Amino acid sequence: MRIESPACSVALIILLGGCAIHPQPRDVTGVSTYEIVQQIRCETREAVISSALDYLTKGDVDPASREEGLRLKAEYAANPDSIAKLNPMLFKGEVRKILSVFWTTGVAYNFKLDMTEVNNLGGELDFIRALSKGVFGLILRGGFDRTRQNVRTFTVTDNFGELVQRPTRCDGRLVGPNYVYPITGRIGVDEVVHAFVFLTLFGNLGGDSGAPGAIPKGPPTLADALQFTTTISGSANPRVDFAPIGRTLSVSHADLNVAARRTDKHQVIVGLALAAAAQAQLGSIREGLRGRLVAPVPPALFGRLLTASGTPAELAAANAVDQVLTQQLFSPTITITP
């Protein structure tokens, strides 16, 4: 016996249409991986330009540098492509030195795009037959569950100078925050860039320690690891009831359960690092900005998982953090399933 139902057919079409063999960001957003990368790179570029122009027009710079900065800012507002003229060599003295230090700063974006799609199809047929002394019933159930997953990882690199001077290619790419699918909108790279610049100049930002307990070496580095999770789900449960006729085996009702779920976990790590060649000038720049000699190196803590320096109270606080990190790392998690 074959049962046909328009409602069941429509639900089946919806289910099959939403199933992706190779899940990608474009499936639910219409935005490709390339467009996601370009959005973030353009956001970084805008942050670098903004930092440079704010420093030149609002910072403690000489009159000639300020005048040049105001001219560049006005031209940029009228024609974004004109910012390609910005170069440390346009300036002299301390301004040139500071811009040169950051001009070769490296930027790395590490992406991990994890997309999982689940499509479940279940159904039930309830057969019934009237007998001389009662009713005979038979229920048949079935299910068809499918899961597809794709994890895409890659790294893209830039540097501040190339970001500023490359042909714009950012027109129409910069959009606002996307609170439903954050990776496709602004993710706050401007704060990362500004924090890196200020921590480098005023916060004694250090380099990568290389290993727990090692003395930080190399030029200043900073990294933010952002993770966004978006889950979209839906279901449909069409049901058809029939009026059994006679004593033959017939269908009392038919159910179809259609469920689909899409979970996207997107992680992007934005790392910034000062070029090794620029590190040699950093000490004198910090000294000049503070108006005094660089302070002696304070006592240091070499913990199991971090290093820190500062006053005894600051070291005690850092030691407390180190203990928590150690406990989290080495405490086993045991899961018992009855």
Secondary structure, DSSP 8 states (H G I E B T S, - for coil): -----HHHHHHHHHHHHT--SS--THHHHS--HHHHHHHHHHHHHHHHHHHHHHHHHHSS--HHHHHHHHHHHHHHHH-GGGGGG--GGGS-HHHHHHHHHHHT-EEEEEEEEEEEEEEEEEEEEEEEEEETTEEEEEEEEEEEEEEEEEEEEEEEEEEHHHHHHS----TTT-----SSSGGGS---HHHHHHHHHHHHHHS------SSTT----SS-EEEEEEEEEEEEEEEE--EEE----TTS-EEEEEEEEEEEEEEEEEEEEEEEE--HHHHHHHHHHHHHHHTS-------EEE-SS-EEES-HHHHHHHHHHHHHHHHHHH--------
